[in-house]
Amino acid sequence: MELMADTRTEYTNVITICRDIFEKKTKDYGTAWRILRPSSLTDQLFIKAQRIRTIQETGMNKVGESIEDEFVAIVNYCIMAIIQLKETELKELELDPNVAVELYAKYAQEAFELMERKNHDYGEAWRDMRVSSLTDLILQKIFRVKQIEDNKGKTIISEGIEANYFDMLNYAVFALIHLQESK
């Protein structure tokens, strides 16, 4: 049980960093991301995850943004996508920054609760995984989401788009925890 307590703290610390960046970017840019359809956010996730994988495979980073920055972006894009999927009654493009941050906190909390349930059942297996495997799982989830989007959101037996966004978010948080621990 001690490990789970550490996970809660580490997870909360990572989400705090991600939320802080989201909040600052919201002040800089407003909620321009609201123009994006979930499929466009999926493509943004693909770009970030593919860049991480390329850096992991080549060992070269020519843009300068760190892998950690890209995982933070994955967390934030996932929350934006979840907001776009779930908050269908919000029609305005520009949200009050406080509303945007409240929605962020709401879905970050949902992701945290999901992580706790799954982490219990899987016995914190993510702790023995490599960051590269977490990257691959995120990419796999992205391709699943793209297929579901191409199927107009319909699945026969599988989880839907939202569940995949939550999983990607949590994999990115786990990767960030690993990267912090390795420093």
C-alpha positions in Angstrom: 0.0 0.0 0.0 3.0 2.3 0.5 3.7 2.3 -3.2 0.1 3.5 -4.0 0.5 6.4 -1.6 3.7 7.4 -3.5 1.8 7.0 -6.8 -1.0 9.3 -5.6 1.6 12.0 -4.6 3.7 11.6 -7.8 0.6 11.7 -10.0 -0.8 14.7 -8.3 2.6 16.5 -8.6 2.7 15.8 -12.4 -0.9 16.9 -12.9 -0.1 20.1 -11.0 2.7 20.9 -13.4 0.5 20.1 -16.5 -2.4 22.2 -15.2 -0.1 25.1 -14.5 1.1 25.0 -18.1 -2.5 24.7 -19.3 -3.5 27.7 -17.2 -0.6 29.9 -18.4 -1.2 29.0 -22.0 -4.9 29.7 -21.5 -4.0 33.2 -20.3 -1.7 33.6 -23.3 -3.9 32.1 -26.1 -7.4 32.0 -24.6 -9.2 28.8 -25.5 -8.4 28.8 -29.2 -8.1 25.0 -28.9 -12.0 24.9 -28.7 -12.1 25.3 -32.5 -10.5 21.9 -32.9 -12.6 18.8 -33.4 -11.6 15.8 -31.4 -10.1 14.2 -34.5 -7.8 17.3 -34.8 -6.8 16.8 -31.2 -6.1 13.1 -31.9 -3.8 14.2 -34.7 -2.0 16.6 -32.4 -1.5 13.7 -30.0 -0.1 11.7 -32.8 2.4 14.4 -33.7 3.6 14.6 -30.0 3.8 10.8 -29.5 5.6 10.3 -32.9 8.1 13.0 -32.0 8.8 11.3 -28.7 9.3 7.9 -30.4 11.6 9.4 -33.0 13.8 11.0 -30.3 13.8 7.7 -28.3 14.8 5.8 -31.4 17.4 8.2 -32.8 18.7 9.8 -29.7 18.6 13.1 -31.5 16.4 16.1 -30.6 16.7 18.9 -33.2 13.7 21.0 -32.1 14.9 21.5 -28.5 11.7 20.8 -26.6 12.2 17.9 -24.3 10.5 14.6 -24.2 9.0 15.7 -20.9 7.5 18.8 -22.6 5.9 16.5 -25.2 4.4 14.2 -22.5 3.0 17.2 -20.7 1.4 18.3 -24.0 -0.1 14.8 -24.4 -1.7 15.1 -21.0 -3.1 18.6 -21.8 -4.3 17.6 -25.3 -6.1 14.6 -23.8 -7.9 16.8 -21.4 -8.8 19.2 -24.1 -10.2 16.3 -26.2 -12.2 15.0 -23.3 -13.6 18.5 -22.7 -14.6 18.7 -26.4 -16.3 15.3 -26.2 -18.1 15.6 -22.9 -19.0 19.3 -22.7 -21.3 19.3 -25.7 -23.6 22.0 -24.2 -20.7 24.5 -24.2 -21.1 26.3 -27.6 -18.9 29.3 -27.1 -15.4 29.1 -28.5 -13.8 31.4 -25.9 -14.2 30.1 -22.4 -13.5 32.2 -19.3 -10.1 31.1 -18.2 -11.5 30.1 -14.8 -14.1 27.9 -16.4 -11.4 26.2 -18.6 -9.3 25.5 -15.6 -12.3 24.2 -13.6 -13.1 21.8 -16.5 -9.4 20.8 -16.6 -9.5 20.0 -12.9 -12.7 18.0 -13.2 -11.4 15.7 -15.9 -7.9 15.4 -14.3 -9.7 14.2 -11.2 -11.7 11.7 -13.3 -8.4 10.5 -14.8 -6.9 10.2 -11.3 -9.8 8.1 -10.0 -9.5 5.8 -13.1 -5.8 5.5 -12.5 -6.4 4.5 -8.9 -8.9 1.8 -9.9 -6.7 0.4 -12.7 -3.5 0.7 -10.7 -5.0 -1.4 -7.9 -6.1 -4.1 -10.3 -2.9 -4.2 -12.3 -0.7 -4.0 -9.2 1.2 -0.9 -10.4 2.6 -2.8 -13.4 3.5 0.5 -15.1 6.4 0.9 -12.6 8.2 -2.0 -14.3 7.5 -0.7 -17.8 9.9 1.4 -19.9 9.1 4.9 -21.0 9.4 3.7 -24.6 6.7 1.1 -24.0 4.4 3.8 -22.6 5.1 5.8 -25.7 4.2 2.8 -27.9 1.0 2.3 -25.9 0.0 5.9 -26.4 0.6 5.5 -30.1 -1.4 2.3 -30.2 -4.3 4.1 -28.4 -4.0 7.0 -31.0 -4.4 4.5 -33.9 -7.4 2.9 -32.1 -9.0 6.3 -31.7 -8.3 7.2 -35.3 -10.0 4.0 -36.4 -13.0 4.6 -34.1 -13.2 8.2 -35.5 -13.2 6.8 -39.0 -16.0 4.5 -37.9 -18.0 7.6 -36.9 -17.5 6.8 -33.2 -19.1 3.4 -33.3 -17.5 0.3 -31.7 -18.9 -3.2 -31.6 -17.1 -4.5 -28.5 -14.4 -2.0 -27.6 -14.1 1.0 -25.4 -14.9 4.3 -27.0 -12.8 7.3 -27.8 -13.1 8.9 -24.3 -11.7 5.9 -22.5 -8.7 5.9 -24.9 -8.1 9.5 -24.2 -8.1 8.8 -20.4 -5.7 5.9 -20.9 -3.3 8.0 -23.0 -3.4 10.8 -20.3 -2.5 8.3 -17.6 0.2 6.6 -19.6 1.8 10.1 -20.2 1.6 10.8 -16.5 3.3 7.5 -15.7 6.0 8.3 -18.3 6.6 11.7 -16.6 6.9 10.1 -13.2 9.5 7.7 -14.6 11.4 10.5 -16.2 11.4 12.5 -13.0 12.6 9.5 -11.0 15.5 8.9 -13.5 16.9 12.5 -12.9 
